Amino acid sequence: MTWSSHRAFRVEILGCPILQQGTQTCWKANNVTEIPTFDIFSTTKTNLGECGKECHGQEKCHGFTFNHESGLCQGHSHSNYLNVTLHPVEGANGSSSSLLFVKQEACP
């Protein structure tokens, strides 16, 4: 890698948002194809964690997608992603899929 003037390093730490009451939400990432448009919210966030916190804070939000390039964060209800095609993250290929983070019933 090359650099000019100053070296820089960027790190993003992914995790589960934890509320002060001690409850938490755990997410499972899946590659999806043909996800419908958002039906809960659409906003811009600076990172994946902030997008997860946005969905966590809304009772009807059961999944979200986040675009790292644009910062677009979109929340989805359970019924909105029932008919999408899910692919395991490690087994998916192709540029037509995107990551959908879905709330888990219980954290491991």
Contacts in CASP RR format, 6 or more apart in sequence:
PFRMAT RR
TARGET T0000
AUTHOR 0000-0000-0000
METHOD contacts of the structure
MODEL  1
MTWSSHRAFRVEILGCPILQQGTQTCWKANNVTEIPTFDIFSTTKTNLGE
CGKECHGQEKCHGFTFNHESGLCQGHSHSNYLNVTLHPVEGANGSSSSLL
FVKQEACP
12 47 0 8 1.000
12 48 0 8 1.000
14 48 0 8 1.000
14 49 0 8 1.000
15 49 0 8 1.000
16 24 0 8 1.000
16 25 0 8 1.000
16 26 0 8 1.000
16 27 0 8 1.000
16 107 0 8 1.000
17 24 0 8 1.000
17 25 0 8 1.000
17 49 0 8 1.000
17 52 0 8 1.000
17 53 0 8 1.000
17 56 0 8 1.000
18 24 0 8 1.000
24 107 0 8 1.000
25 52 0 8 1.000
25 55 0 8 1.000
25 56 0 8 1.000
25 103 0 8 1.000
25 104 0 8 1.000
25 107 0 8 1.000
26 103 0 8 1.000
26 104 0 8 1.000
26 106 0 8 1.000
26 107 0 8 1.000
26 108 0 8 1.000
27 52 0 8 1.000
27 63 0 8 1.000
27 101 0 8 1.000
27 102 0 8 1.000
27 103 0 8 1.000
27 104 0 8 1.000
28 101 0 8 1.000
28 102 0 8 1.000
28 104 0 8 1.000
29 89 0 8 1.000
29 99 0 8 1.000
29 100 0 8 1.000
29 101 0 8 1.000
30 86 0 8 1.000
30 87 0 8 1.000
30 88 0 8 1.000
30 89 0 8 1.000
30 99 0 8 1.000
30 100 0 8 1.000
30 102 0 8 1.000
31 86 0 8 1.000
31 87 0 8 1.000
31 88 0 8 1.000
31 89 0 8 1.000
31 91 0 8 1.000
31 92 0 8 1.000
31 97 0 8 1.000
31 98 0 8 1.000
31 99 0 8 1.000
31 100 0 8 1.000
32 65 0 8 1.000
32 81 0 8 1.000
32 84 0 8 1.000
32 85 0 8 1.000
32 86 0 8 1.000
32 87 0 8 1.000
32 97 0 8 1.000
32 98 0 8 1.000
32 99 0 8 1.000
32 100 0 8 1.000
33 84 0 8 1.000
33 85 0 8 1.000
33 87 0 8 1.000
33 96 0 8 1.000
33 97 0 8 1.000
34 84 0 8 1.000
34 85 0 8 1.000
35 65 0 8 1.000
35 76 0 8 1.000
35 80 0 8 1.000
35 81 0 8 1.000
35 84 0 8 1.000
35 98 0 8 1.000
35 100 0 8 1.000
36 76 0 8 1.000
36 80 0 8 1.000
36 81 0 8 1.000
36 83 0 8 1.000
36 84 0 8 1.000
37 74 0 8 1.000
38 65 0 8 1.000
38 74 0 8 1.000
38 75 0 8 1.000
38 76 0 8 1.000
38 80 0 8 1.000
39 75 0 8 1.000
39 76 0 8 1.000
39 77 0 8 1.000
39 80 0 8 1.000
40 55 0 8 1.000
40 58 0 8 1.000
40 60 0 8 1.000
40 61 0 8 1.000
40 74 0 8 1.000
40 75 0 8 1.000
40 76 0 8 1.000
40 77 0 8 1.000
40 80 0 8 1.000
41 54 0 8 1.000
41 58 0 8 1.000
41 61 0 8 1.000
41 73 0 8 1.000
41 74 0 8 1.000
41 75 0 8 1.000
42 72 0 8 1.000
42 73 0 8 1.000
42 74 0 8 1.000
42 75 0 8 1.000
43 54 0 8 1.000
43 72 0 8 1.000
43 73 0 8 1.000
44 70 0 8 1.000
44 71 0 8 1.000
44 72 0 8 1.000
44 73 0 8 1.000
45 51 0 8 1.000
45 54 0 8 1.000
45 66 0 8 1.000
45 71 0 8 1.000
45 73 0 8 1.000
46 71 0 8 1.000
48 66 0 8 1.000
48 68 0 8 1.000
50 73 0 8 1.000
51 64 0 8 1.000
51 66 0 8 1.000
51 71 0 8 1.000
51 73 0 8 1.000
52 64 0 8 1.000
52 66 0 8 1.000
52 73 0 8 1.000
52 101 0 8 1.000
54 61 0 8 1.000
54 64 0 8 1.000
54 73 0 8 1.000
54 75 0 8 1.000
55 61 0 8 1.000
55 62 0 8 1.000
55 63 0 8 1.000
55 64 0 8 1.000
55 75 0 8 1.000
55 101 0 8 1.000
55 103 0 8 1.000
58 75 0 8 1.000
60 77 0 8 1.000
61 75 0 8 1.000
61 76 0 8 1.000
61 77 0 8 1.000
61 103 0 8 1.000
62 76 0 8 1.000
62 77 0 8 1.000
62 78 0 8 1.000
62 81 0 8 1.000
62 102 0 8 1.000
62 103 0 8 1.000
63 75 0 8 1.000
63 76 0 8 1.000
63 81 0 8 1.000
63 100 0 8 1.000
63 101 0 8 1.000
63 102 0 8 1.000
63 103 0 8 1.000
64 73 0 8 1.000
64 74 0 8 1.000
64 75 0 8 1.000
64 76 0 8 1.000
64 100 0 8 1.000
64 101 0 8 1.000
65 72 0 8 1.000
65 73 0 8 1.000
65 74 0 8 1.000
65 75 0 8 1.000
65 76 0 8 1.000
65 98 0 8 1.000
65 99 0 8 1.000
65 100 0 8 1.000
65 101 0 8 1.000
66 72 0 8 1.000
66 73 0 8 1.000
66 74 0 8 1.000
66 99 0 8 1.000
66 101 0 8 1.000
67 73 0 8 1.000
67 98 0 8 1.000
76 100 0 8 1.000
81 100 0 8 1.000
81 102 0 8 1.000
84 100 0 8 1.000
86 100 0 8 1.000
87 97 0 8 1.000
89 99 0 8 1.000
END
